């Protein structure tokens, strides 16, 4: 079995009762520069363990084995072994991975549902690319080395403008690619060539968060949506202004998404107890966490910020007066904490329903806000157009006419903002 090295990225929570999140990197990156900033955003009761790919970061290169190829299944088992090496007493953990790390996370959850209690997969797929393209890349890197991948990876990994705005982060990541062992890199390429769990997704027993980067080319949002469509309990998110390395490009957003998802997963793990029992969170008959009033408010504020943006919520909070305080608390707890957090439908569908309701009620100001929210939640412009066309039939042509004007202005404003 391939030997991998695990490192503690966050030890703030290493005491009794802490929970464990295992994070996995993408091909060509070391786990620390990819995940360290996002790991710092998690609540203090989480221990974060990073595991490097073979020949990347702190992990030793693969040992050549004649006639034997490295597989994603083997790498998943190696991750489990590495985690137990640094935390021998851990019984269960959550896992998050980007790109090939997401593929390993899926495989780990499929092979070891007794150990993995939740899986968050970023910028990945149940099958990534084609076998031919991975074999071609493996052959090139074996011959010429990983530095040949730096220029192309810089284009694929980051959203427009990120490199110029974040030179330290990008330099760390590109250096980890340049320093990766070429034969190990090629071995992981060949593992991806053979990887395909599309027909196994329906058997996945744990909650899954699938996060896409808006500008990701290797694994576009549709690749992550396909995972959510295939699993019994999935949630789909799109991160605006990010590409293939969301944890490094948007660490604060990543931290908020993971915090909300892991808290929800802890409350919906199921009748066996699992994470819900260890976290001390009850579960209602609807499969939702049985939270206190303040916990519902906090959960609602987390979702409200994710859907509407920090800037919007900060403006709303700054405008709170003694007269409006109870109403704002009501919105956070009931609209966002009770409804938008429910697992029954994903946020894209919630946005579609909300847009229709805004048109039907003639709530023009709220409609503008929720067009922005719909884009943040992953609805395409064509989908927004189709929703508004539908309202012309069921709400009235004049209502849809106004809605189109409002939506067009919002989308133009988003284009102007870049």
C-alpha positions as CSV (number, residue, x, y, z in Angstrom):
1,X,0.0,0.0,0.0
2,X,1.2,3.5,-0.8
3,X,2.4,5.4,2.4
4,X,1.1,8.9,2.9
5,X,2.0,11.5,5.5
6,X,-0.6,13.3,7.6
7,X,-0.1,16.6,9.3
8,X,-2.1,18.5,11.9
9,X,-3.1,21.8,10.2
10,X,-5.2,23.0,13.2
11,X,-4.6,21.8,16.7
12,X,-6.7,24.4,18.5
13,X,-9.3,21.7,19.3
14,X,-7.1,18.7,20.1
15,X,-8.8,18.2,23.5
16,X,-11.6,15.9,24.5
17,X,-14.8,16.1,22.5
18,X,-13.1,17.7,19.5
19,X,-14.2,16.6,16.0
20,X,-11.9,15.7,13.1
21,X,-11.9,17.0,9.6
22,X,-9.4,15.3,7.1
23,X,-8.5,17.5,4.1
24,X,-7.0,16.3,0.9
25,X,-5.2,18.3,-1.9
26,X,-5.5,18.4,-5.6
27,X,-3.0,17.0,-8.1
28,X,0.2,19.0,-8.0
29,X,-0.5,20.8,-4.7
30,X,0.7,20.2,-1.2
31,X,-2.1,20.0,1.4
32,X,-0.8,22.9,3.6
33,X,-0.8,25.8,1.1
34,X,-4.1,24.6,-0.4
35,X,-6.0,24.2,2.9
36,X,-4.3,26.1,5.7
37,X,-6.2,29.3,5.3
38,X,-9.6,27.6,5.0
39,X,-8.8,25.4,8.0
40,X,-8.2,28.5,10.1
41,X,-11.8,29.6,9.5
42,X,-13.4,26.5,11.1
43,X,-14.8,26.6,14.7
44,X,-12.4,25.9,17.5
45,X,-13.8,22.5,18.2
46,X,-12.4,21.0,15.0
47,X,-9.1,19.2,14.6
48,X,-8.0,19.5,11.0
49,X,-5.7,16.8,9.5
50,X,-4.1,17.2,6.1
51,X,-2.8,14.3,4.1
52,X,-0.4,14.8,1.2
53,X,-0.6,12.8,-2.1
54,X,2.4,10.6,-2.8
55,X,5.5,12.6,-3.8
56,X,3.7,15.8,-2.9
57,X,4.3,18.0,0.1
58,X,5.5,15.8,3.0
59,X,4.6,12.4,1.5
60,X,7.3,10.1,0.2
61,X,7.3,9.3,-3.6
62,X,5.7,6.1,-4.8
63,X,7.8,3.0,-4.9
64,X,7.8,1.5,-8.4
65,X,6.0,-1.8,-8.4
66,X,6.2,-3.7,-11.7
67,X,2.8,-4.4,-13.2
68,X,1.0,-2.7,-10.3
69,X,-0.7,0.7,-10.7
70,X,-1.7,3.1,-7.9
71,X,-5.5,3.4,-7.7
72,X,-7.9,5.9,-6.0
73,X,-9.2,3.1,-3.9
74,X,-5.7,2.4,-2.6
75,X,-5.1,6.1,-2.0
76,X,-8.3,6.2,0.1
77,X,-7.1,3.3,2.2
78,X,-3.7,5.0,2.6
79,X,-5.4,8.2,3.8
80,X,-7.3,6.2,6.4
81,X,-4.0,4.6,7.6
82,X,-2.2,8.0,7.7
83,X,-5.0,9.6,9.8
84,X,-4.9,6.7,12.3
85,X,-1.1,7.2,12.4
86,X,-1.5,10.7,13.9
87,X,-4.8,10.3,15.7
88,X,-4.9,6.6,16.7
89,X,-8.0,7.0,18.9
90,X,-10.2,8.6,16.3
91,X,-13.2,6.5,15.5
92,X,-15.0,8.7,12.9
93,X,-14.1,11.8,10.9
94,X,-15.4,14.1,8.1
95,X,-13.4,14.5,4.9
96,X,-13.0,17.3,2.4
97,X,-11.0,17.2,-0.8
98,X,-10.3,19.3,-3.8
99,X,-10.0,17.8,-7.4
100,X,-8.3,14.3,-7.0
101,X,-8.7,14.9,-3.2
102,X,-12.4,15.1,-3.8
103,X,-12.3,11.8,-5.8
104,X,-10.4,10.2,-2.9
105,X,-13.0,11.6,-0.4
106,X,-15.8,10.0,-2.4
107,X,-14.0,6.7,-2.6
108,X,-13.2,6.8,1.1
109,X,-16.9,7.5,2.0
110,X,-18.0,4.6,-0.3
111,X,-15.5,2.1,1.0
112,X,-15.6,3.1,4.7
113,X,-19.0,4.5,5.7
114,X,-18.4,3.3,9.2
115,X,-15.5,5.8,9.5
116,X,-16.5,8.7,7.4
117,X,-19.5,10.7,8.7
118,X,-19.6,13.4,6.0
119,X,-17.8,14.2,2.8
120,X,-17.3,17.7,1.2
121,X,-15.9,17.5,-2.3
122,X,-14.6,20.6,-4.1
123,X,-13.9,21.0,-7.8
124,X,-14.1,17.4,-8.7
125,X,-16.2,14.7,-10.3
126,X,-17.4,11.1,-10.0
127,X,-15.3,10.8,-13.1
128,X,-12.8,13.5,-14.1
129,X,-11.6,13.9,-17.7
130,X,-10.8,11.0,-20.0
131,X,-8.5,8.1,-19.6
132,X,-6.6,9.1,-22.7
133,X,-5.9,12.7,-21.5
134,X,-4.6,11.4,-18.1
135,X,-2.4,8.8,-19.8
136,X,-1.0,11.5,-22.1
137,X,-0.3,13.8,-19.2
138,X,1.3,11.0,-17.2
139,X,3.7,10.2,-20.0
140,X,4.6,13.9,-20.5
141,X,5.4,14.5,-16.8
142,X,7.4,11.3,-16.5
143,X,9.6,12.4,-19.3
144,X,9.9,16.2,-18.7
145,X,9.0,16.7,-15.0
146,X,6.4,18.6,-13.2
147,X,7.8,22.1,-14.0
148,X,6.2,21.6,-17.5
149,X,2.8,21.7,-15.9
150,X,3.3,25.1,-14.1
151,X,2.1,27.4,-16.8
152,X,-1.0,25.4,-17.8
153,X,-1.9,24.8,-14.2
154,X,-1.7,28.5,-13.3
155,X,-4.3,29.1,-16.0
156,X,-6.6,26.2,-14.9
157,X,-6.3,26.6,-11.2
158,X,-7.1,30.2,-10.6
159,X,-9.9,32.6,-11.5
160,X,-9.1,35.7,-13.6
161,X,-7.1,38.3,-11.5
162,X,-6.4,36.0,-8.6
163,X,-2.7,35.5,-9.2
164,X,-2.1,39.2,-9.4
165,X,-4.1,39.9,-6.2
166,X,-2.7,36.9,-4.2
167,X,1.0,36.4,-5.1
168,X,1.9,34.7,-1.9
169,X,-0.8,32.0,-2.1
170,X,-0.2,31.3,-5.8
171,X,3.5,31.2,-5.4
172,X,3.2,28.6,-2.6
173,X,0.9,26.4,-4.6
174,X,2.9,26.6,-7.9
175,X,6.1,25.8,-6.0
176,X,4.5,22.7,-4.5
177,X,3.7,21.7,-8.1
178,X,7.2,22.3,-9.3
179,X,8.6,20.4,-6.3
180,X,6.3,17.3,-6.7
181,X,7.9,14.0,-7.7
182,X,7.3,13.5,-11.4
183,X,6.7,9.7,-11.2
184,X,4.3,10.1,-8.3
185,X,2.4,12.8,-10.2
186,X,2.2,10.5,-13.2
187,X,1.0,7.6,-10.9
188,X,-1.9,9.8,-9.6
189,X,-2.7,10.8,-13.2
190,X,-3.1,7.1,-14.1
191,X,-5.2,6.5,-11.0
192,X,-7.6,9.2,-12.2
193,X,-7.6,7.6,-15.7
194,X,-9.2,4.5,-14.1
195,X,-11.4,6.3,-11.6
196,X,-15.2,6.2,-12.2
197,X,-17.7,5.9,-9.4
198,X,-20.8,7.4,-11.2
199,X,-22.7,4.1,-10.8
200,X,-21.9,3.9,-7.1
201,X,-23.2,7.3,-6.0
202,X,-26.6,6.1,-5.1
203,X,-25.1,3.8,-2.5
204,X,-23.3,6.6,-0.7
205,X,-24.5,6.6,2.9
206,X,-23.1,9.9,4.2
207,X,-24.2,13.5,3.6
208,X,-22.3,15.1,0.7
209,X,-21.4,18.8,0.0
210,X,-20.4,19.4,-3.6
211,X,-18.7,22.8,-4.2
212,X,-17.9,24.2,-7.6
213,X,-15.8,27.1,-8.7
214,X,-17.7,29.4,-11.1
215,X,-14.7,29.6,-13.5
216,X,-13.5,26.0,-13.1
217,X,-12.7,24.4,-16.5
218,X,-11.4,20.9,-15.6
219,X,-14.4,20.2,-13.3
220,X,-17.1,22.7,-14.1
221,X,-20.2,23.3,-11.9
222,X,-22.1,20.6,-13.9
223,X,-19.6,18.0,-12.7
224,X,-20.4,18.8,-9.1
225,X,-24.1,19.0,-9.7
226,X,-24.0,15.5,-11.2
227,X,-22.6,14.2,-7.9
228,X,-25.4,15.8,-5.9
229,X,-28.0,14.5,-8.4
230,X,-26.6,11.0,-7.9
231,X,-26.3,10.8,-4.1
232,X,-29.2,10.3,-1.6
233,X,-28.2,13.3,0.6
234,X,-26.4,16.0,-1.3
235,X,-26.0,19.8,-1.3
236,X,-24.6,21.8,-4.2
237,X,-22.9,25.2,-4.0
238,X,-21.1,27.4,-6.5
239,X,-18.4,29.8,-5.4
240,X,-18.3,33.0,-7.4
241,X,-14.9,34.3,-8.7
242,X,-13.2,31.0,-8.1
243,X,-11.9,28.3,-10.4
244,X,-10.3,24.9,-9.5
245,X,-8.7,25.5,-6.1
246,X,-11.6,27.0,-4.1
247,X,-10.2,26.3,-0.6
248,X,-7.2,28.5,-1.5
249,X,-9.0,31.0,-3.7
250,X,-11.9,31.6,-1.2
251,X,-10.9,30.3,2.2
252,X,-13.5,32.3,4.1
253,X,-16.3,31.1,1.9
254,X,-14.9,27.6,2.2
255,X,-14.8,27.8,6.0
256,X,-18.4,29.0,6.2
257,X,-19.7,26.4,3.8
258,X,-17.8,23.6,5.7
259,X,-19.0,24.9,9.1
260,X,-22.6,25.0,8.1
261,X,-22.5,21.7,6.3
262,X,-20.7,19.9,9.0
263,X,-23.0,21.2,11.7
264,X,-26.0,20.2,9.6
265,X,-24.4,16.7,8.9
266,X,-23.9,16.3,12.7
267,X,-27.6,16.9,13.2
268,X,-28.8,14.6,10.4
269,X,-26.5,11.6,10.6
270,X,-29.4,9.3,11.3
271,X,-31.0,7.0,13.8
272,X,-27.8,5.3,14.7
273,X,-26.6,8.5,16.4
274,X,-23.1,8.9,15.0
275,X,-22.0,12.5,14.8
276,X,-25.3,13.9,16.1
277,X,-24.8,12.0,19.4
278,X,-21.2,13.0,19.7
279,X,-22.0,16.6,19.1
280,X,-24.9,16.6,21.5
281,X,-27.4,17.7,18.9
282,X,-30.9,16.1,18.9
283,X,-32.8,15.3,15.7
284,X,-36.4,16.2,14.9
285,X,-38.8,13.9,13.2
286,X,-38.2,15.8,10.0
287,X,-34.5,14.8,10.2
288,X,-33.4,18.4,11.2
289,X,-31.2,19.4,14.1
290,X,-33.2,20.2,17.2
291,X,-31.4,23.5,18.0
292,X,-31.8,26.2,20.6
293,X,-33.2,29.6,19.7
294,X,-29.7,31.1,19.5
295,X,-28.4,28.2,17.4
296,X,-31.2,28.6,14.9
297,X,-30.4,32.3,14.7
298,X,-26.7,31.6,14.2
299,X,-27.4,28.9,11.5
300,X,-29.7,31.4,9.8
301,X,-27.1,34.1,9.8
302,X,-24.6,31.7,8.3
303,X,-26.9,30.8,5.4
304,X,-28.1,34.4,5.0
305,X,-24.5,35.5,4.5
306,X,-23.7,32.7,2.1
307,X,-26.8,33.4,-0.1
308,X,-27.0,37.2,0.1
309,X,-23.3,38.1,0.7
310,X,-21.5,39.5,3.7
311,X,-21.8,43.0,2.4
312,X,-25.6,42.8,2.1
313,X,-26.0,41.3,5.6
314,X,-23.6,43.8,7.1
315,X,-25.6,46.7,5.6
316,X,-28.8,45.2,7.0
317,X,-27.3,44.8,10.5
318,X,-25.9,48.3,10.5
319,X,-29.4,49.6,9.8
320,X,-31.0,47.8,12.7
321,X,-32.8,50.0,15.2
322,X,-34.7,49.2,18.4
323,X,-37.8,49.4,16.3
324,X,-36.7,46.9,13.6
325,X,-34.5,44.6,15.8
326,X,-37.2,42.0,16.5
327,X,-38.2,41.8,12.9
328,X,-34.6,41.3,11.8
329,X,-34.3,38.5,14.4
330,X,-37.5,37.0,13.1
331,X,-36.1,36.9,9.5
332,X,-32.8,35.4,10.5
333,X,-34.4,32.7,12.7
334,X,-37.5,31.7,10.6
335,X,-36.7,32.5,7.0
336,X,-33.0,31.7,7.0
337,X,-32.6,29.5,10.2
338,X,-35.7,27.3,9.8
339,X,-36.4,27.2,6.1
340,X,-33.3,27.9,4.0
341,X,-31.3,25.4,6.2
342,X,-33.7,22.5,5.5
343,X,-32.1,19.6,3.6
344,X,-35.2,18.7,1.5
345,X,-34.3,20.8,-1.6
346,X,-31.0,22.5,-2.6
347,X,-30.4,26.2,-2.7
348,X,-30.8,26.4,-6.5
349,X,-34.4,25.2,-6.2
350,X,-35.0,27.4,-3.2
351,X,-33.9,30.4,-5.3
352,X,-36.1,29.4,-8.2
353,X,-39.1,29.2,-5.9
354,X,-38.3,32.5,-4.2
355,X,-37.9,34.3,-7.6
356,X,-41.4,33.1,-8.5
357,X,-42.8,34.2,-5.2
358,X,-41.3,37.6,-5.5
359,X,-42.8,38.1,-9.0
360,X,-46.2,36.8,-7.9
361,X,-46.2,39.2,-4.9
362,X,-44.9,42.2,-6.8
363,X,-42.0,42.5,-4.4
364,X,-39.7,44.3,-6.8
365,X,-37.0,45.3,-4.3
366,X,-36.8,41.8,-2.9
367,X,-36.8,40.4,-6.4
368,X,-33.6,42.4,-7.2
369,X,-32.0,41.0,-4.1
370,X,-32.9,37.5,-4.9
371,X,-31.8,37.6,-8.5
372,X,-28.3,38.3,-7.1
373,X,-28.8,35.5,-4.6
374,X,-29.9,33.1,-7.4
375,X,-26.6,33.8,-9.2
376,X,-24.7,33.1,-6.0
377,X,-26.6,29.9,-5.6
378,X,-25.6,28.6,-9.0
379,X,-28.6,29.5,-11.2
380,X,-27.5,30.4,-14.7
381,X,-28.8,33.4,-16.6
382,X,-30.7,31.1,-19.0
383,X,-32.3,29.4,-16.0
384,X,-33.3,32.7,-14.5
385,X,-34.8,33.7,-17.9
386,X,-36.8,30.5,-18.0
387,X,-38.2,31.0,-14.5
388,X,-39.3,34.5,-15.4
389,X,-40.9,33.3,-18.6
390,X,-42.8,30.8,-16.6
391,X,-44.1,33.6,-14.3
392,X,-45.5,35.3,-17.4
393,X,-48.0,32.4,-17.7
394,X,-48.9,31.9,-14.1
395,X,-48.4,35.4,-12.6
396,X,-49.2,37.7,-15.5
397,X,-47.4,39.2,-18.4
398,X,-47.2,42.7,-16.7
399,X,-45.6,41.1,-13.7
400,X,-43.1,39.2,-15.8
401,X,-42.3,42.4,-17.8
402,X,-41.3,44.2,-14.7
403,X,-39.4,41.2,-13.4
404,X,-37.4,41.0,-16.7
405,X,-36.5,44.7,-16.4
406,X,-35.3,44.3,-12.8
407,X,-33.4,41.1,-13.5
408,X,-31.7,42.6,-16.6
409,X,-30.5,45.5,-14.5
410,X,-29.2,43.3,-11.7
411,X,-27.3,41.1,-14.2
412,X,-25.9,44.2,-15.9
413,X,-24.7,45.4,-12.5
414,X,-23.1,42.1,-11.8
415,X,-21.2,42.3,-15.1
416,X,-20.0,45.8,-14.3
417,X,-18.8,44.7,-10.9
418,X,-16.7,42.0,-12.6
